[in-house]
Amino acid sequence: MEKQKRTLNHYMRALHRDIGFFVVGLIIIYSLSGIALIYRDTDFLKHETQVEKKLSPNLQASELGPMLRLRDFKVLKTEGDILYFPNGSYNAVTGIAEYTQKELPVWLGKFANLHKTASQNPAHWFTTIFGVLLFFLAISSFWMFNTANRQFRRGLIIAGTGIAFAVILLFI
């Protein structure tokens, strides 16, 4: 038997299939943690955790918020050496800050942090490669059908609609 000539179409379909199977678990994890991030301003799936941090003594109120990495930080009242803020307090003499914060479960928090990976973090290679693989899957999907096929033209229309929807969403 004569060996068949392999076309670009053949290789794109094979790569699309294999890479698709490879990233399916990653896609599930990213999608679930992404949904959790959408509701990060709510208490959805969160539990309270008691935090105690040792900071420098005698910090000013303006320095305390950034040191604790708390958003919308404000001091509610001061009694002697203790500054009270929502869900906690800071002792200016000892430098101890005690507060409660709401966190995602540890396993979900780790996955959610993948969405926020900075380029200095070694995990950025993982997230970059994952993004490149997803980009390849999007582009290689156009090799799934013959260009003369009605399904291919329909796919182009649907892809164009998706792109237009994303652009419109950016302006809303």
Buried (B, 14 or more C-beta within 10 A) or exposed (E): EEEEEEEEEEEBBEBBEEBBEEBEEBBEBBEEBEEBBEEEEEEEBBEEEEBEBEBEEEBEBEEBBEBBEBEEBEBEEEEEEBBEBEBBBBBBEEBBBEBEBBBBEEEBBEBBBBEEBEEEEEEEEEBEEBEEBBEBBEEBBBBBBEEEEEEBEEBEEEEEEEEEEEEEEEEE
